[in-house]
Amino acid sequence: MAPRSIALVGASRKRNTVGNDMMRNIITSGYAGSVYPVNPGYATLYGFPCYAGFKQLPEAVDLAILSVPNRVLEAVVDEAIAAGTRALVIFASAELEGESESDFPLRERIARKARDAGVPLCGANGMGFFNLAHPVRAFSAFHAEPLTAGGLTCIAQSGSLLQALLFNDERLKFNLAVSAGQELVTTAADFMDYALDQPETKCVALVLEAIRDPQGFVTALEKTNRRNIPVIVLKLGRTEAGAQFALSHTGAIAGNAEVYEALFRRYGVISVRDLNELAQTAILLSTIRKPLRPGGLAAILDSGGERELIVDVASDMNVPFAQIGPATTQVLVDNLDLGLSPVNPVDAWGTGKDFEAIFEKCLTALMADPDTGIGMFVADLAEELDLHAAYIDICQSVARTSDKPLVIMTNYSAWSHRKHALRLSREGVAVLDGTTTALRALRHAMDYRDFAARAPVTEDDHRENPRAGHWRALLASRSAALSEDEGYALLSDYGIPVPAHRIVNTRAEAIAAAAEIGFPLVAKTAMPGILHKSDVGGVVLGIADGEAAGRAYDDLARRLGPRVLLSAMARGQAEMAFGLVRDAQFGSFVMIAFGGAWIEILKDSQLAMAPVDREVAARRIASLKMGDVLKGVRGAPPCDITALIDAYVNLGALARDLGEVIAELDINPVLVSENGVIAVDSLILPAQSQEVKYVH
């Protein structure tokens, strides 16, 4: 990433070729190291001696940039490694016509050779990198304009999307930009780890199709948390790859996208939906120099209509406005023209007389309010208007004296304000374009602020359950699903309440157990292999006396087999579900959902990476679309949300301890009432599970 010498293999004088572009990039980058063009067709190139091959170079180079076709790529890589080259950039796709996955394809041969030689490799099928901090441009597309160095690192597996960010918006000031390509050797996680060790790095933006080094990626995210560096991710193709779930309700609704979102939430990663959102969020986080304070948004503007617009969109984006205090309100009353309301957001345009003083005094007061976390000036900037030049002066003046960040937002992103935006960015004032995208960026910044302020996880949060060893051994030795009574025992050991129950094998046992447990009762088949009992008529509800218990047993035994479970009939105000899924890359995740029998229709679920602390559990529960049901509706008392949080945390501990030996776990329904939580039914499949009799 910071080479002292570079070989440019395939360098060319022919314009509009990669060989020419990479050469011109090095020349214009200000690179101060040794440059060695390699092409037997030239004696000199742009004033540099040109060499026929690696053997002719005067030294072993730190970096070789390879602009050669696939048909000669392997031979060139061999020659580079033999000559002691320390790192490679490969632009070509590393694919040969006629190769199949059953062969040992070119890209795998190159990857193995580079790994065996200990040579890091950027690519293949990438565009290389810009390292503005050193500086060097090992890039396949020539860009003549100089780039202003800053603190944004961008690592993208799509070269085109990286170019869109790199060459189109001067508000994005990079220290490092990497087109990682196929990541044959060096992955996005490796580049991120390198960037986090650079003092210039203030923010990391990622465009990812796949995460090829899961453990390295998680390790890098942990490093960002320690260093308080925000990470923004645009994840592409979320719903295509990943594990295929089939046997449980949890698997049916917890897809690949939800797993990524849960992973990102665990480490405070900002997940964005498109490139505009990524860009606006990156502009905000890499431009402001003062941290967001606790509190909401304070905004000032010159239009009542714009105020209505921002209030509507902020509501959609869940961006809170600061609840300004009496002192701030009095400043507004003392300065605003007659008829203007002293409320946040503030429409401060009246007659226009002395508007500079009015806006500056009001904005200063808003920024100083204790409940303001960040300030915003809303104006659709145009460089031709003197009015907007005055607005810029006001913002600069206020930003210099405030200890909180200030941004300008335009409602219409196509306005011409490039000079204004660059001038403000030098003062640490971010200019954000588009009402929705800008406010979404603000919401992301608030979320990251709140994540960074969270309480640290203690060692007690990771203590293994005393019964974990027993259950780990049992699950590891089994290929069949746990019986329901075994499932109840496992849940009980992890502090998840279950109903009183008994297993019976005869009619007499059923009648005796019913009298012992008490009425009303539920009878369920407990025959091995029946995973979803209601699908086969294997559940009898509302058993009111011993005679009914005998009849229920007779029916289940005749149709499905003699092993039956009797349990107390639980009641609740809300039917919910818990689940556990094991992701091949990132481990265990636990789900909470509304639904009961309708779980796959409603799909009102939240997923969290295990283990789960109480704060995370409370946030996931509060994020459910039907969460208000738990607060009590139509006169019903509120449910015991504390008990629900406890149960979800305990499920996370179960997943932490036993996730490796559980393929899937479903607890459905989980009944929640004002008196607590009870897990009524469960399906637990060991990791070695192979045969099932019924699949929902």
N, C-alpha and C positions, 0 to 999 in steps of 0.2 A: 504493500500500500504506500510505502515511502521509499522507493528504490533509489539507490545511488547510481545505477547504470541500467539502461534499457536497450534491448534489441528489438527492432521493428521488422519482423519477418514478413516479407511480401510488400514492403514499402514501395511506393510507386509515385511517378510524376503525373500520371494520368488523372485528370480531374474527375470528380464524381465516382471515385472508386474508394472502397474501404481502405485500401493500401495508401492512398493519397490522404484521405481524411485523417487517419490515425497519425500520419506523419505531421500534418499541419497542426493537429491538436497539440502534439508535444511541443512544437516550435512556439506556438502562441500561448502556451500555458504558463510560461515563466519557469519551466523546469530547469534546474541548475546542474543536474548530473550529466553523466556521459551518455551520448546518444549514438547508437550503432544501427543504421539502416542495413537490412539484409535482403539483397536481391542480386542474383548474378547478372542481371541485365543492365546494371548501372555501375559506373565507376564512382560517381558522386551523386548525391541527391540533396538538394537544398543546401549546398555548401558542406555537407558531411561526407566523409569517405564511405562508400558503400561496399559491403562485404558479401562474398559468395555464399557463405554459410557459417554455422556456429564455430567450426574448426578454425576459421580464419580470424575470429574476433580476438582482440588483444587481451581480453579478460573474460572470466566467467561472470555473466551479468546477473544482477538481482532479479530482473523481470524481463521476460520475453513476451511480446504481444504478437500473436500469430494471426495474420490475415492470409490464410492459405486455404485452398479447397479441400473438401473431405478426402479426396482420393490420395492426397499426399500428407494428410494431417498426421497420421500415425508415425510416418517416417520422420517428420519434422519434430514431433514430440520426443521420439527416441534420440534424435541428434541433440536436442536442447538439454535433455536430462543427462546424456553422456558428457556434455560440455560443462556440466556443473551449474546450469541455470537454476536459480533458487525459487522462481515462481513463474506462473504462466497465465496469460489471458487468451482465451480461445473464442473467436467470433463464430466460427463455422458450427453447423448443427451436429457434427460428429455422427452422422448417419450415412450409410452407404446403401445404394439401391440393391434390392434383392436380399438384404439381411433380414433375419427373423429373430424373434425373442429366444427361440430354441438354440440359435447359434450363440457364439460369444461375440456380441456386436462391438462395433468400433468404439462406441462411447464407453462401454464397460472395460474394454482393453486399455483405453487411455486413462480412465479413472484408476484402474488397478496400478498401472505403471507410475502414475503421479503419486498415488498414496504410498506405494512401496518405496519410492525415492524420497518421500517426505517433502514433496513439492506442492504447495497450495496452488489451486487452479480456480480462476474466475471464469465461469462458463461451464460447458459449451453453450452455444446458441444464446449468447448474451451480447451485450454491447460494451462491456468493460466497466470502467469506473472513473469518476472525478474525485481527486483528493485535493481540495482547495487549500487545505491547511499547510501543504508541504512545498510547492504544489506540483501536481502531475495530472495529466488527462490521458488515461489509457482507454480511449473511447473510439468507437467505430464511426460515429457521425460527427462531422466537423461543425463547430459553432464558432463563428468569428468574434462575436461580442464577448468582452470580458465579463466574468461573473464575480459579484461581490461576495466574499467569504462571510460566513455567519456560523450559526450553531445548529443547523438542521442537518441531520443524517437521514438520507432516504435510501432504502434498500428495496429493490423491486425485482420480482421474477418476470415482469413484463417490461421489455426495453422500451416499447412505444409509450406506455404509461409513465415511465420514468422520464422520457424525453419531454412529454407534455408538461410535467412539473418543472423540469430543469431549465427549459428554454423559453418559457412563456410568461413568467411572472417574477419580476425582480424583487417583489416583497419576500419571496422564498429565498433565503440566503443560506446556502449549504456550506457545510464543512466537508461532507462526504456524500457522494451519490454513487450507488452501485447497481448495475444490472447483473443480477446473479445468474440468470439463465437456468440451465439444467442442474446446476450445483453438483457437478460430477464429483468434486472433492470438497470444496469450501462452500459452506452453506450460509444461508441468511443469518443463522444463529452465530456463526463464526464472525461474520462481518459486523453484526451487532455488538458482539463481545469486544471486538477491536475498537469500535466507535465509542463504547462506554469508557474506554481507557484514555480517550483523547480529551484534553481539558476544554476544547472548543464545543463539544457536544452538549447541547441544551435540550434537544428534543429528537426523537426517533420516529420516522414514518416508514411503514412497511406496506408493500403491495405483494400479497402472497397468494399463490395458487395452491401450494402444498407446504407442509412443514416437514422437511426431510430429516431433521435431527430433533426429534421431540424433546429428549433430555437436555440437549444443548440449548434448545429454545427456552425451556423452562428455567434453566440455569441463568441464561441471559436476562430473562424477565425478573428473576430474583435480584440480579445485579442492578437493574434499573430501579427497583424498589428501594434498595439500600442507598442509591445515589440520588433518589428523587428526580429522575429523568422520565418525563412522560413518554409513552409509546402510543402511536396511532396506527391502527391496522385496517387496511382495506383487504378483506379476505374474499378471494374470487372462487367461484365454483363450490360454494359451501355444501350444496345438497347432493353432489355427485359422488364423492368418495366417502370412505369411512366404513365402519362395521355395519353389516346388515343384520337387523334384529327381527326376529320372527315369532318368538314363543310367548312374549309377555306384552301386556298393555304398555308397560314402560317403554319397551323397545319400539313399539308401533308409533309412539308420539315423540320420543326423544331422538331426534335425527341428528345428522352430522352437524348441521348449523347450530343447534342448541348446545352441542358439546363444545364447539369453538367459543360460543358466547359465554358459557360457564367458565371455561379456561381463562378467557380474557377478563371476566369479572374478578376472578381469584387474584389476578396480578395487577388490577387497576388499568388494564389496557383499554384504550379508547377505540371502540369498534365503529367504523363509519361505513356508509352505504355506497358511496360513489366518490369519484375523484375530486369533484368540487368540494364535497364535505371534508375530504382529507386535506385539501389545499387550504381551505378557510381555517380549519382547526390548527393546522401547522403554522399558518401565518400568525394566528393569535398566540399560540404557546411559544413560538420561537422569537416573537417580536417584543412582547411585554417584558419589562425588566423588574417589575414589582409583583410579588405574589398576590393572588386573590385572597382577600380577607373573608372571614365568615360573614354571611349575609347574602343579600340579593342584589339585583341589578338596579342601578339608578340611571335614568335616561332623561335626556333633554332634547327637544326638537323644536322645529319652527312651523308645525302644522298639526291641526286637530285631527285631520284625516289620517296622517301618518301615525298619530298616537293611537287611534283606534286600530290601525293595522298591526302595530307592534304588540299591542295588548292581546289581540286575538291570536297572533302567531305564537307569542310567548306562552300563552295558555296551552296551545297545542304541544309545544316543545317542553312544557313543564319547567319553564324558566321563571323563578320567583322574582318579583320586584321588591326592593327594599321598602320596609315599613318605616318611613321617615318620621323622626321625632318632632316634638313641638318647636325646638330651637331651629331646626331646618325649615319647618313650615313657616315660621315667623320671618326668616330671611326671604323666602319666596313671596310672602305677603307684602313685605316692605319694598320689593323690587319689581314685581310683575305689574304690567299694565292692568288697568281696571278691566274686570270681566274675565281675566285668566285665572284658572283654578290652581291653588298651591298644593298640587298633588303630584305624586310620582307615578308614571312618567310626566314630565313637565312640558307643556306647550308654552314656550317663552316668547313667542312672537306676537306682539301687539301692534302698535302703530309703526314700529321700526325705529323710533327715536331712541338714541342711546342704546341700541341693541347690543353693542359690544360689551358695555358695562353690565347690562342686565344679564346676558348669557353667562358672562364670566363669574359674576357674583353668585348666581343661582347654581351653576355647575360646581363651583367651589364648595358651596354649602352642601350640595348633594353628595359630593365625594367625601366630605368630612363626617357625614352622618354615621353613627355607630353601626347601623344595620346595612350599610352599603358594603358589598364585597367587591364590586367592580362598577365603573362608570361607563356610560355610552353617550356619545353625541350622534344623533341621527340626522343625516343630511345626504341628499343625492348629489354628491360633489361633481362640479364641472369646473375645469381649470379656467374657462373663459369668464367666469362670474366673480366680480370683486367681492360680492357677499360671501362667497365660499372661501375666498382667501382670508377674509376676516375670521371666519369660523376656524380655519386652520390656526391662526394666531391665538385665538382663544384656547383651543385645545392644547397647544404647546405650552401656553402660560400655566394652565391649570395642572397639566401633567407634571410639570417641573416641581410644583409645590406639594402635590399630593403623595401620600405613601401607598396609594392604591392604583392598580392599572386602569387606564382609560383607553377606550377603543372608539373608532368612528364606524358607523354602519350605514351603508347605502341600501336602499330598498330595491334599486334597479341596478343590476350588476353591469350593464353595458355603458354606463356613464363614463365620460373621459376624465379621469382623475389620476393618471399615472404619476405626474410630478408631485401632486399633493400627497399621494400615498407613500412615495419614496421619502419625501421630506419628513413626514410624520413618523415613518418607521425608524428613521435615524434618531428620533426622540423617544423611541420605545412605545409609540402609539400605533396600534395595529388598525388598518383600514380593512373592514370585512364587507364583502359584497353579497347582496341578496338577503332579503329579510329572513326567509326560512333557514337557509344554510348558515347565515351568520349567527342566528339565535341557537341553532343546533350546536355550533361550535362553542358558544358560551355555555350551553348545558354540559357539553363534554368537559370544559375547563372546570366548571363547578364540581362535576362528578370526580374529576381527578383530585381537586383540592380536598374533597371530603374523604377520598380514599387515602390520601397521604396523611390525613389527620387521624386515621383510625387507630384504635388501641392495639399495641403489639400482641401477637399470639404468645401465650405462656407455655411452658413445658407441660403443664397439666393438660393442655388441650391435645397433647399427642400421647398421653399415657395409654398403654394397651389395656383392654379389659382383662380381668383375671381369668375369664373363661375362654379367652380367644384361642388358646392352644388346643383346648378340647374340640372346639368347633372347627378349627383349621384342619385338624387331623381327620375328623369325621367327614367333612366336605371333600377333602382331598382323596378319600378312599371310596367315594360314592360316584356312581354314574347316573343314578336315578334321582329324581326330585325328592326333596325332603317331604316326609309325610306332614300332614297339617299339625299334628301334635308336636312333632320335632320342630316345625317352624315356630309354633307358639313358644316352645322352650327357648329357642334361639333368641326370639324377640324379647322374651322376659329377661334373659340374661343381659341384654343390652338396654334394659330400662324402658322398653316400649310396651305399654299395658296391653294385655290380652284378656279375653273373657275366661271365667271359670269353665273347665271342660273335662271330659273323660272320654277315653276310647273304650268301646264295648264290642263284644264279638257274639253275644247271644241276646235274645229277647229279655231274658231275666236280668242280665247285666244292665240292659238299657233302662228298664223300669227302676232298678235300684239306684243307678247313677242319676236318673232324673229326679228322684226324691231327694238325693243328697245335694244336687246343685240348686234345685228350686226352679220355679216356673215364672215366666214363659221360657221355653227352650227352643233351640235350633238343632236339627239333626242333619248331618252331612255325611255323604259317603267318604270313607277314609281308605278306599282301595288304592293300591299303588298305581301310578301312571295316569290317573285322571286329574288333569291339571286345572281345568275350568269346570267346576262341578255343576254350576247352573246350566251349562250347555247340554248336559245329559240328564237333567231332572234329578240331580244328586243333592238337592237342598230342600228341606222341609222346615218352614217357618211357623212360629206361633203355637208351639206345642204347649197345651195348657194343663195337662194332667198326665198321670202315669199310663192310663189306658191309651191316650193319644201318642205317648212316647213308644209304647209297644207297637201300635199300628205303623208308625213312621219307620221304626226299625224293620218290621216285616217287609214293608214295601221296598226300602233301599236294599236290604239283604237279598230279596228275590231278584231284583233287576240288575244290581251292580256288584253285589258281594257282601260278605258278612261283617266286614270291618267298618264300623260307623263311629263318628265323633259326635258327642252331645256337648253342647255349650250353652251357657247363659245367653239369652237374647238381648243384645245390647241395643241401645237407642241413642240417637244423636240428632242435632239440628242440621248438621252438614255432613254429607258423604264426601270423603276425600280419599286420596290414594297416595301411597309412597312407592318409590321404585328405586332400583339400583341397576345401572348399566356399566359394563366394563368396556372402555374404549381401548383399542389396540395400541394407540399411541400414548395416551395421557392418563390411563388408569381409571379409577372408579369415580362415578358421578351419581348423585342421588337426586331424585325427583319428588316434587310434591305437586299434587294436581287436585282439581275438583272433578267430580264425575260419577263415581260409583259405576253403575252399569253403562253410563253414557260417556265414560272417560275418553274414548277414542273419537267421539262425535264432538264433544265440547273442546277438547284439546286445550284446556285452560291449565297449563302446567308451567312450572319453573324448575330449572336444573341448576345444581351447584356441584362444584368439584369437592370431593371428600378430602379431609374431614370438613365439617361445617361448624363455625362458631355461632354464638347466639345472635350476634349482630347480622351476620349473613343470613341466618335462618329467618330472622324477623323481616329482613328486606325482601327475601324471596316470597314469603307468605304475603306481605303487603303488595307485591307486584302482581299477584293473581288477579285476573279480570273480575272474578266473582268474590273478591276478598271482603266486600262489604257484607256478604252473607254472614261472615263470622262475627260481625259486630251486632248482629241481631236485626231481623227484619219483621215487619208486620206484628210488632208487639212481642216478639220472642226475645228472651234475654241474650246478652252477648255470650259467645262461646269462650271457652277457656283457652285463649290464644297462648298464654304462657305454657300450658301443658302441651299444646301443639308445637311450639318452638322447642321445648324439651325433647319431644319425640323425634323431631326432624334432626336435631343435633345428635341424638343417640343413634339415629340411622346413619348419619355421617361417620360416627365412630365405628359402627359395624362395618361400613364399607371400607374405612381405613384399615381395619384389622384383617378383614376376610375377603376383600374385593378380589384378590388374586385367585381365590378358590371358588368364587361364585360367578357363574355366567350371567344370570339375571335373577332379580328379586322383585316380586310384586306384592304389595300389601294393599288389598282393595276389597271391600271398603275400609277406610279408617273413619270411624264415627267420632264426631266432635260435638260436645255439648257444653253447657255451662259448668258441668262437673268434671270435665276432663276429656281424655282421648282414649279410645280403645280400638285396637287393631283386630278386625273381625276375621279376615281371610288372608291367606298368604300363599305365594308360589315362590319357591326357592330352588333354583336349578344349579347344581354344582358345575364347576368349570368343565368337568369330564362328562357332563350329561350327553347321552347319545340317543336314547329312545324315549319317545313320549307317545301316549296312547291317544290323547285328544289335544288338538292345538286350536286355540281360538282364532 
